[in-house]
């Protein structure tokens, strides 16, 4: 059954059930289907010069809101893949995605600046006014899913950073997405009337952890706006006035939430499970979370965008924490095989995406086949235990050569985060004009105010203590040559630590 058919079935059975909650208002499954139908009609009315243009993906420019979600589903309903681009994306990057994708249809759901109006001159504009008009009618709309995507049809294309500076579009099929959704619905806690946090940008594949498992099981997506996620006061006002059963985010985002004393089980008794992906979950974060929410289930998952969300998971328990200094990333999902080839994690099976959209050269570099099955080079170093547990050991491209020694930067980070006073640590290489590594710079966030930023004497004393402690677990040639202390580590739009911003800060030191 097509994913959209499963969503429609739930909507027909429970039309007045809440499907999506924003701070201002909530929306029902009836409104979801009605809005999808309305936007699908707008797509069908668009005229194309030829059949090839008609089949191209649709770029959807908007925020993490109901109107943007329905636009994405409407694209799939009419047989198109969608390309989500967040409305806060810089103009230059948006222009690169628009140019690389060669889309012939653009849907905008947010207000546009003059430069965006010129770029998206031929666009379908959808506003919230349409929803209010639909709300007046109680009729369930007639909907035809004959043209909806299925099988190997492309469901979405998410553009990720490319090494050349030009974004690459990861093309994910309907069956890739269905495989992921089925796994999420069966291998994690099954909660009736599940209220699922929807915090990740739609342009970040972590968003599919919330969207499709919720819509295919009759759940409610509790959406956080960018305004809420970037404003402490608004964030905790919303969290403390909202029921959430399933929390999905990067570890860095939950680290922010754990800074507030209100983020504990007593105040959020309905929060039953936490699911993490997007970056490494540290022992320190997991310990703090289990202390704050002792009854909740915590899952660590792993997977690149090119393998549709995630391909492995493990529940984090106190026993697991006692036995590991670096958390495992789990057992592979049923239709996936993981191999370690030359130290690299290779993913094989139904989760592997179609490739990079209209980029055969980049696709050939990363995607291949093993015995007729699709396979993907992750670029991640790892290992697999005899019982099939997968361990992440850093990025292959995070390895540097310094003073003749090959060093894994994330190995240093993991050992630094074992030290009690350190909340988070990021280590970056510093290069000279000949691209040779001349220093290892550690950016450190301590877990308490150990010293004032202006107190250089206290800072030097702590650095000396830190080096002494660190020397017990790493080789002397791995010791960072410079320590920079920050009150907060910057996060990018996807909620991960922004290494590029830190590199720019390092260049300005």
Buried (B, 14 or more C-beta within 10 A) or exposed (E): EBBBEBBBEBBEEBBEBBBBBBBEEBBBBBBBBBBBBBBBEBBEEBEEEEEEBBBBBBBBBBBBBBBBBBBBBBBBBBBBBBBBBBBEBEEEBBBBBBEBBEBBBBBBBBEBEEEBEEBBEEBBEBEEEBBEEBBEEEEEBEBEBEEBBBEEBBBBBBBBEBEEEBBBBBBBBBBBBBBBBBBBBEBBBEBEEBBBBBBBBBBBBBBBBBBBBBBBBBBBBBBBBBEBBEEEEBBBEBBEEBEBBBBBBBBBBBBBBBEBEEBBBEBBEEBBBBBBBBBBBBBBBBEBBBEBBEEBBBBBBBBBBBBBBBBBBBEBEEEBBEEEEBBBBBBBBEBBBBEBEEEBBBBBBBBBBBBBBBBEEBBEEBBBEEEEEBBBBBBBBBEBEEEEBBBBBBBBEBBBEBEEEEBBBBBBBBBBBBBEEBBBBBBBBBBEEEEEBEBBBBBBBBBEEBBEEEEEEEBEEBBEEBEEBBEEBBEEEBBBEBBBBBEEBBBBBBBBBBBEBBBEBBEEE
